[in-house]
Amino acid sequence: MSDEQMSSKEKILFGKATNPSNILPQKLTLDSKIKFRCHPGVKCFTACCGGIKIILTPYDILQLKKRLNIPAHEFLHQYATPVYLEKTDMPGVAIKLREDDHKCPFVTPEGCTVYSDRPTACRYYPVGMADFHEGGDEKSKDGDQNEEEKFFFIVKEDHCKGFEEDKEWTVREWRADQGVDVRDEMNKEWLRLVMRRKSFGLQATLSEQAKRMFFMASTDIDHFRDFVFESSFLDTFLIDDETIAKIKEDDVELMLFSFKYLAATLFGAQTMKIREDKIQAKVEEIKQRQDESVIESVQEYEKIKQQREMDKKV
């Protein structure tokens, strides 16, 4: 397929200017077949685990910190490096590569030491997914995301020998085998937040407070739990007892809850309700400030008026 034959959307993904070699110019569906197998016997084993930016989703961090049995903040300090998520001002983290060989800290010559809990990006490889509906809300008739806007592709790097293996899969089978389906479901609402922000472009920027909140909720579930239960959060938002019980003990439930909170605070989604008394208190506060401003204006006017009267007498 030449650049001239590509649609505008395909050029974004497959055009030589942006992807000179690694992405094959072919749109795949869930039923498309691929030949690929990675195992210790291939010559390039673990070569793809170095010199790469592995972005971590909230669920990735959750699973890895649990696997390593350390708090989220300790995981971030030891194994992650801060980044901005692609084409946004939203802060996130990527795996911190080793300084000596620029490889993932969890990889050894024998393979991945956290394989069953490896990040989503690692599970996808060499399959990629393109989603051009950045609002993230379009649905097809059967309730799934619009298939015209969502398709798959292959990343084929020169060093990779996995494509020379004789194992054949459909994209659907590959995703199921790698556990991608579960990860996608867990990451779905967070990715929608990122795509929604991305669709706004860089003309509008997030406040520093919003960035800090997004970062905490996305990367440090332990501190987010403290924020919910040790601040005025539950006095401000109307949260039912069942949800409170779930998020107090269950990290996954708390993570999913954090996505609703971010959607409400960053984009005004109707995912959470503020208590009526808090709304009324805020209204009264605004009214009080307005009243004070009016009084100050009247006082200033009276001063000016008095000064004019004095000037006339002079």
C-alpha positions as a Markdown table, in Angstrom:
| # | Residue | x | y | z |
|---|---|---|---|---|
| 1 | Met | 0.0 | 0.0 | 0.0 |
| 2 | Ser | 1.5 | 3.4 | -1.0 |
| 3 | Asp | 1.0 | 6.6 | 0.9 |
| 4 | Glu | -1.1 | 7.9 | -2.0 |
| 5 | Gln | -3.6 | 5.0 | -1.6 |
| 6 | Met | -4.1 | 5.5 | 2.1 |
| 7 | Ser | -7.0 | 7.2 | 3.7 |
| 8 | Ser | -6.2 | 10.2 | 6.0 |
| 9 | Lys | -6.7 | 8.1 | 9.1 |
| 10 | Glu | -4.4 | 5.4 | 7.8 |
| 11 | Lys | -1.7 | 7.9 | 7.0 |
| 12 | Ile | -1.7 | 9.0 | 10.6 |
| 13 | Leu | -0.9 | 5.4 | 11.6 |
| 14 | Phe | 0.9 | 3.9 | 8.6 |
| 15 | Gly | 2.4 | 6.9 | 6.8 |
| 16 | Lys | 6.2 | 6.7 | 6.3 |
| 17 | Ala | 6.7 | 10.1 | 7.9 |
| 18 | Thr | 5.4 | 9.0 | 11.2 |
| 19 | Asn | 6.2 | 5.3 | 11.2 |
| 20 | Pro | 9.1 | 4.6 | 8.8 |
| 21 | Ser | 9.4 | 0.8 | 9.3 |
| 22 | Asn | 7.8 | -1.0 | 12.2 |
| 23 | Ile | 4.0 | -0.9 | 11.6 |
| 24 | Leu | 2.8 | -3.0 | 8.7 |
| 25 | Pro | 0.3 | -1.0 | 6.5 |
| 26 | Gln | -2.6 | -3.4 | 6.9 |
| 27 | Lys | -5.7 | -3.0 | 8.9 |
| 28 | Leu | -6.7 | -6.1 | 10.8 |
| 29 | Thr | -10.0 | -7.2 | 12.5 |
| 30 | Leu | -10.5 | -9.5 | 15.4 |
| 31 | Asp | -10.8 | -12.4 | 13.0 |
| 32 | Ser | -7.7 | -11.6 | 11.0 |
| 33 | Lys | -5.0 | -14.2 | 11.2 |
| 34 | Ile | -1.4 | -13.6 | 12.3 |
| 35 | Lys | 1.7 | -15.9 | 12.6 |
| 36 | Phe | 3.7 | -15.2 | 15.7 |
| 37 | Arg | 5.1 | -17.0 | 18.7 |
| 38 | Cys | 7.6 | -15.8 | 21.3 |
| 39 | His | 9.5 | -18.3 | 23.5 |
| 40 | Pro | 13.0 | -18.8 | 24.9 |
| 41 | Gly | 14.0 | -20.7 | 21.8 |
| 42 | Val | 13.8 | -17.7 | 19.4 |
| 43 | Lys | 17.1 | -15.9 | 18.9 |
| 44 | Cys | 15.7 | -12.5 | 19.7 |
| 45 | Phe | 14.2 | -13.6 | 23.1 |
| 46 | Thr | 13.8 | -10.5 | 25.4 |
| 47 | Ala | 15.2 | -8.1 | 22.8 |
| 48 | Cys | 11.9 | -6.2 | 22.7 |
| 49 | Cys | 12.2 | -5.6 | 26.4 |
| 50 | Gly | 14.8 | -2.9 | 26.1 |
| 51 | Gly | 15.1 | 0.6 | 24.6 |
| 52 | Ile | 11.4 | 1.1 | 24.8 |
| 53 | Lys | 8.9 | 3.3 | 26.6 |
| 54 | Ile | 6.4 | 1.0 | 28.5 |
| 55 | Ile | 3.6 | 3.2 | 29.7 |
| 56 | Leu | 1.8 | 1.8 | 32.8 |
| 57 | Thr | -1.9 | 2.0 | 33.2 |
| 58 | Pro | -3.5 | 2.2 | 36.7 |
| 59 | Tyr | -4.3 | -1.5 | 36.6 |
| 60 | Asp | -0.8 | -2.4 | 35.6 |
| 61 | Ile | 0.5 | -0.5 | 38.6 |
| 62 | Leu | -2.1 | -2.2 | 40.8 |
| 63 | Gln | -1.0 | -5.7 | 39.7 |
| 64 | Leu | 2.7 | -5.1 | 39.9 |
| 65 | Lys | 2.7 | -3.5 | 43.3 |
| 66 | Lys | 0.6 | -6.5 | 44.5 |
| 67 | Arg | 3.0 | -8.9 | 42.9 |
| 68 | Leu | 6.0 | -7.2 | 44.5 |
| 69 | Asn | 4.2 | -6.8 | 47.8 |
| 70 | Ile | 5.1 | -3.1 | 48.2 |
| 71 | Pro | 3.1 | 0.1 | 48.5 |
| 72 | Ala | 2.3 | 2.1 | 45.4 |
| 73 | His | 4.6 | 5.0 | 46.2 |
| 74 | Glu | 7.5 | 2.6 | 46.7 |
| 75 | Phe | 6.8 | 0.9 | 43.4 |
| 76 | Leu | 6.7 | 4.3 | 41.7 |
| 77 | His | 10.0 | 5.3 | 43.3 |
| 78 | Gln | 11.9 | 2.2 | 42.4 |
| 79 | Tyr | 10.4 | 1.1 | 39.1 |
| 80 | Ala | 8.7 | 4.0 | 37.4 |
| 81 | Thr | 9.6 | 7.3 | 35.7 |
| 82 | Pro | 7.2 | 10.2 | 35.2 |
| 83 | Val | 6.1 | 11.0 | 31.6 |
| 84 | Tyr | 3.3 | 12.9 | 29.9 |
| 85 | Leu | 0.8 | 10.6 | 28.2 |
| 86 | Glu | 1.0 | 10.9 | 24.4 |
| 87 | Lys | -0.2 | 14.3 | 23.0 |
| 88 | Thr | -1.7 | 15.4 | 26.3 |
| 89 | Asp | -0.6 | 17.3 | 29.4 |
| 90 | Met | -1.8 | 14.4 | 31.6 |
| 91 | Pro | 1.0 | 13.1 | 33.8 |
| 92 | Gly | 1.6 | 9.3 | 33.9 |
| 93 | Val | 4.5 | 6.9 | 34.4 |
| 94 | Ala | 6.5 | 4.5 | 32.4 |
| 95 | Ile | 8.7 | 1.6 | 33.4 |
| 96 | Lys | 12.1 | 2.9 | 34.6 |
| 97 | Leu | 14.7 | 1.0 | 32.4 |
| 98 | Arg | 18.0 | -0.1 | 33.9 |
| 99 | Glu | 20.8 | 2.3 | 33.4 |
| 100 | Asp | 23.4 | -0.2 | 32.4 |
| 101 | Asp | 21.6 | -1.9 | 29.5 |
| 102 | His | 18.4 | 0.2 | 29.1 |
| 103 | Lys | 16.2 | -2.9 | 29.6 |
| 104 | Cys | 13.1 | -3.4 | 31.7 |
| 105 | Pro | 14.1 | -4.1 | 35.4 |
| 106 | Phe | 12.0 | -7.2 | 35.4 |
| 107 | Val | 13.6 | -9.0 | 32.5 |
| 108 | Thr | 16.4 | -11.5 | 32.7 |
| 109 | Pro | 18.1 | -13.7 | 30.1 |
| 110 | Glu | 15.6 | -16.4 | 31.1 |
| 111 | Gly | 12.6 | -14.1 | 30.5 |
| 112 | Cys | 10.2 | -11.8 | 32.4 |
| 113 | Thr | 10.2 | -12.3 | 36.2 |
| 114 | Val | 6.7 | -10.8 | 36.5 |
| 115 | Tyr | 5.3 | -12.5 | 33.4 |
| 116 | Ser | 1.8 | -13.3 | 34.7 |
| 117 | Asp | 1.5 | -9.7 | 35.9 |
| 118 | Arg | 3.3 | -8.0 | 33.0 |
| 119 | Pro | 2.0 | -4.6 | 31.8 |
| 120 | Thr | -0.7 | -4.2 | 29.2 |
| 121 | Ala | 1.7 | -2.9 | 26.6 |
| 122 | Cys | 3.8 | -6.0 | 26.8 |
| 123 | Arg | 0.8 | -8.2 | 26.4 |
| 124 | Tyr | -0.3 | -6.5 | 23.2 |
| 125 | Tyr | 3.0 | -6.9 | 21.4 |
| 126 | Pro | 3.2 | -7.4 | 18.4 |
| 127 | Val | -0.4 | -6.5 | 18.0 |
| 128 | Gly | -1.5 | -2.9 | 18.3 |
| 129 | Met | -4.9 | -1.3 | 18.4 |
| 130 | Ala | -5.9 | 2.0 | 16.8 |
| 131 | Asp | -8.9 | 3.9 | 18.1 |
| 132 | Phe | -9.7 | 7.0 | 16.1 |
| 133 | His | -12.9 | 7.9 | 18.1 |
| 134 | Glu | -11.2 | 9.8 | 20.8 |
| 135 | Gly | -14.4 | 10.8 | 22.6 |
| 136 | Gly | -14.6 | 7.1 | 23.5 |
| 137 | Asp | -18.4 | 7.0 | 23.7 |
| 138 | Glu | -19.6 | 5.9 | 20.2 |
| 139 | Lys | -21.4 | 2.6 | 20.3 |
| 140 | Ser | -22.4 | 0.2 | 17.5 |
| 141 | Lys | -25.8 | -1.5 | 17.5 |
| 142 | Asp | -24.6 | -4.4 | 19.6 |
| 143 | Gly | -23.2 | -2.0 | 22.3 |
| 144 | Asp | -19.6 | -2.5 | 21.4 |
| 145 | Gln | -17.3 | 0.3 | 20.3 |
| 146 | Asn | -17.8 | 1.3 | 16.7 |
| 147 | Glu | -15.7 | -1.2 | 14.7 |
| 148 | Glu | -15.1 | 1.4 | 11.9 |
| 149 | Glu | -13.2 | 3.5 | 14.3 |
| 150 | Lys | -11.3 | 0.6 | 16.0 |
| 151 | Phe | -9.0 | -1.8 | 14.3 |
| 152 | Phe | -5.7 | -3.6 | 14.8 |
| 153 | Phe | -2.3 | -3.7 | 13.2 |
| 154 | Ile | 1.0 | -5.5 | 13.5 |
| 155 | Val | 4.3 | -4.0 | 14.8 |
| 156 | Lys | 7.1 | -5.9 | 13.0 |
| 157 | Glu | 10.6 | -4.9 | 14.1 |
| 158 | Asp | 13.7 | -6.0 | 12.2 |
| 159 | His | 15.1 | -7.9 | 15.1 |
| 160 | Cys | 12.0 | -9.9 | 15.9 |
| 161 | Lys | 12.1 | -13.6 | 14.9 |
| 162 | Gly | 8.7 | -14.5 | 16.4 |
| 163 | Phe | 7.1 | -14.0 | 13.0 |
| 164 | Glu | 9.2 | -16.9 | 11.6 |
| 165 | Glu | 7.4 | -19.3 | 13.9 |
| 166 | Asp | 4.6 | -21.5 | 12.6 |
| 167 | Lys | 2.0 | -20.7 | 15.2 |
| 168 | Glu | -1.1 | -19.1 | 13.7 |
| 169 | Trp | -3.8 | -17.2 | 15.6 |
| 170 | Thr | -6.6 | -14.8 | 15.0 |
| 171 | Val | -6.2 | -11.4 | 16.6 |
| 172 | Arg | -9.1 | -12.4 | 18.9 |
| 173 | Glu | -7.3 | -15.6 | 20.0 |
| 174 | Trp | -4.1 | -13.7 | 20.5 |
| 175 | Arg | -5.8 | -11.1 | 22.7 |
| 176 | Ala | -7.5 | -13.8 | 24.8 |
| 177 | Asp | -4.3 | -15.8 | 25.2 |
| 178 | Gln | -2.4 | -12.8 | 26.4 |
| 179 | Gly | -5.0 | -11.6 | 28.8 |
| 180 | Val | -5.5 | -8.3 | 26.9 |
| 181 | Asp | -9.3 | -8.5 | 27.0 |
| 182 | Val | -9.3 | -8.4 | 30.8 |
| 183 | Arg | -6.8 | -5.5 | 30.9 |
| 184 | Asp | -8.8 | -3.5 | 28.3 |
| 185 | Glu | -11.9 | -3.9 | 30.4 |
| 186 | Met | -10.1 | -2.7 | 33.5 |
| 187 | Asn | -8.4 | 0.2 | 31.7 |
| 188 | Lys | -11.3 | 1.2 | 29.6 |
| 189 | Glu | -12.7 | 4.2 | 31.6 |
| 190 | Trp | -9.2 | 5.5 | 32.3 |
| 191 | Leu | -8.3 | 5.4 | 28.6 |
| 192 | Arg | -11.5 | 7.2 | 27.8 |
| 193 | Leu | -10.4 | 10.0 | 30.1 |
| 194 | Val | -7.0 | 10.2 | 28.3 |
| 195 | Met | -8.6 | 10.1 | 24.8 |
| 196 | Arg | -11.1 | 12.8 | 25.8 |
| 197 | Arg | -8.3 | 15.0 | 27.0 |
| 198 | Lys | -6.3 | 14.3 | 23.9 |
| 199 | Ser | -9.3 | 15.2 | 21.7 |
| 200 | Phe | -9.2 | 18.8 | 23.2 |
| 201 | Gly | -5.7 | 19.4 | 21.9 |
| 202 | Leu | -3.1 | 21.5 | 23.7 |
| 203 | Gln | -5.0 | 24.7 | 23.4 |
| 204 | Ala | -6.8 | 24.1 | 26.7 |
| 205 | Thr | -4.6 | 23.1 | 29.6 |
| 206 | Leu | -5.3 | 21.3 | 32.9 |
| 207 | Ser | -4.6 | 23.3 | 36.1 |
| 208 | Glu | -1.7 | 22.1 | 38.2 |
| 209 | Gln | -4.2 | 20.9 | 40.8 |
| 210 | Ala | -6.0 | 18.8 | 38.2 |
| 211 | Lys | -2.7 | 17.3 | 37.0 |
| 212 | Arg | -1.7 | 16.4 | 40.6 |
| 213 | Met | -5.1 | 14.8 | 41.2 |
| 214 | Phe | -5.0 | 12.8 | 37.9 |
| 215 | Phe | -1.5 | 11.6 | 38.7 |
| 216 | Met | -2.4 | 10.5 | 42.3 |
| 217 | Ala | -5.6 | 8.7 | 41.3 |
| 218 | Ser | -3.9 | 7.1 | 38.3 |
| 219 | Thr | -0.7 | 5.9 | 39.9 |
| 220 | Asp | -1.0 | 5.8 | 43.7 |
| 221 | Ile | -4.1 | 4.0 | 44.8 |
| 222 | Asp | -2.9 | 4.0 | 48.5 |
| 223 | His | -2.7 | 7.8 | 48.7 |
| 224 | Phe | -6.0 | 8.1 | 46.8 |
| 225 | Arg | -7.7 | 5.9 | 49.5 |
| 226 | Asp | -6.3 | 8.2 | 52.2 |
| 227 | Phe | -7.7 | 11.2 | 50.2 |
| 228 | Val | -11.1 | 9.6 | 50.2 |
| 229 | Phe | -11.3 | 8.5 | 53.8 |
| 230 | Glu | -9.1 | 11.0 | 55.6 |
| 231 | Ser | -10.3 | 14.3 | 54.0 |
| 232 | Ser | -13.6 | 15.9 | 53.7 |
| 233 | Phe | -14.3 | 13.9 | 50.6 |
| 234 | Leu | -17.2 | 11.8 | 52.0 |
| 235 | Asp | -18.7 | 14.9 | 53.6 |
| 236 | Thr | -18.7 | 16.5 | 50.2 |
| 237 | Phe | -19.8 | 13.7 | 47.8 |
| 238 | Leu | -22.9 | 11.5 | 48.2 |
| 239 | Ile | -21.5 | 8.0 | 48.2 |
| 240 | Asp | -23.7 | 5.0 | 49.2 |
| 241 | Asp | -22.7 | 2.7 | 52.0 |
| 242 | Glu | -22.2 | -0.3 | 49.7 |
| 243 | Thr | -19.7 | 1.6 | 47.6 |
| 244 | Ile | -17.9 | 2.9 | 50.6 |
| 245 | Ala | -17.5 | -0.6 | 52.0 |
| 246 | Lys | -16.1 | -1.9 | 48.6 |
| 247 | Ile | -13.6 | 0.9 | 48.0 |
| 248 | Lys | -12.3 | 0.7 | 51.6 |
| 249 | Glu | -11.0 | -2.8 | 51.1 |
| 250 | Asp | -10.9 | -3.6 | 47.4 |
| 251 | Asp | -8.1 | -1.9 | 45.4 |
| 252 | Val | -9.8 | -2.7 | 42.0 |
| 253 | Glu | -13.1 | -1.2 | 43.2 |
| 254 | Leu | -11.3 | 1.9 | 44.4 |
| 255 | Met | -9.4 | 2.2 | 41.1 |
| 256 | Leu | -12.7 | 2.0 | 39.1 |
| 257 | Phe | -14.2 | 4.5 | 41.6 |
| 258 | Ser | -11.3 | 6.9 | 41.0 |
| 259 | Phe | -12.1 | 6.9 | 37.2 |
| 260 | Lys | -15.6 | 8.1 | 38.0 |
| 261 | Tyr | -14.2 | 10.8 | 40.3 |
| 262 | Leu | -11.8 | 12.0 | 37.6 |
| 263 | Ala | -14.5 | 12.1 | 35.0 |
| 264 | Ala | -16.7 | 14.2 | 37.2 |
| 265 | Thr | -14.0 | 16.6 | 38.4 |
| 266 | Leu | -12.0 | 17.0 | 35.1 |
| 267 | Phe | -14.8 | 16.8 | 32.6 |
| 268 | Gly | -18.0 | 17.5 | 34.5 |
| 269 | Ala | -19.4 | 14.0 | 33.9 |
| 270 | Gln | -22.5 | 13.2 | 35.9 |
| 271 | Thr | -20.8 | 10.3 | 37.7 |
| 272 | Met | -20.9 | 11.6 | 41.2 |
| 273 | Lys | -23.3 | 13.8 | 43.2 |
| 274 | Ile | -22.3 | 16.5 | 45.6 |
| 275 | Arg | -24.3 | 16.7 | 48.9 |
| 276 | Glu | -27.1 | 19.3 | 48.8 |
| 277 | Asp | -25.8 | 21.0 | 52.0 |
| 278 | Lys | -22.4 | 21.5 | 50.4 |
| 279 | Ile | -24.0 | 23.0 | 47.3 |
| 280 | Gln | -26.1 | 25.3 | 49.4 |
| 281 | Ala | -23.0 | 26.3 | 51.5 |
| 282 | Lys | -21.1 | 27.1 | 48.3 |
| 283 | Val | -24.0 | 29.2 | 47.0 |
| 284 | Glu | -24.1 | 31.1 | 50.3 |
| 285 | Glu | -20.3 | 31.6 | 50.1 |
| 286 | Ile | -20.5 | 33.0 | 46.6 |
| 287 | Lys | -23.5 | 35.2 | 47.7 |
| 288 | Gln | -21.5 | 36.4 | 50.7 |
| 289 | Arg | -18.6 | 37.3 | 48.5 |
| 290 | Gln | -20.9 | 39.1 | 46.1 |
| 291 | Asp | -22.6 | 41.0 | 48.9 |
| 292 | Glu | -19.2 | 42.0 | 50.3 |
| 293 | Ser | -18.2 | 43.2 | 46.9 |
| 294 | Val | -21.3 | 45.3 | 46.5 |
| 295 | Ile | -20.8 | 46.8 | 50.0 |
| 296 | Glu | -17.2 | 47.6 | 49.1 |
| 297 | Ser | -18.3 | 49.2 | 45.8 |
| 298 | Val | -20.9 | 51.3 | 47.6 |
| 299 | Gln | -18.4 | 52.5 | 50.2 |
| 300 | Glu | -15.9 | 53.4 | 47.4 |
| 301 | Tyr | -18.6 | 55.3 | 45.6 |
| 302 | Glu | -19.5 | 57.2 | 48.8 |
| 303 | Lys | -15.8 | 58.1 | 49.3 |
| 304 | Ile | -15.6 | 59.4 | 45.7 |
| 305 | Lys | -18.8 | 61.4 | 46.2 |
| 306 | Gln | -17.5 | 63.0 | 49.4 |
| 307 | Gln | -14.3 | 63.9 | 47.8 |
| 308 | Arg | -16.1 | 65.6 | 44.9 |
| 309 | Glu | -18.2 | 67.6 | 47.4 |
| 310 | Met | -15.1 | 68.7 | 49.2 |
| 311 | Asp | -13.4 | 69.7 | 45.9 |
| 312 | Lys | -16.5 | 71.8 | 45.0 |
| 313 | Lys | -16.2 | 73.7 | 48.3 |
| 314 | Val | -12.6 | 74.5 | 47.7 |
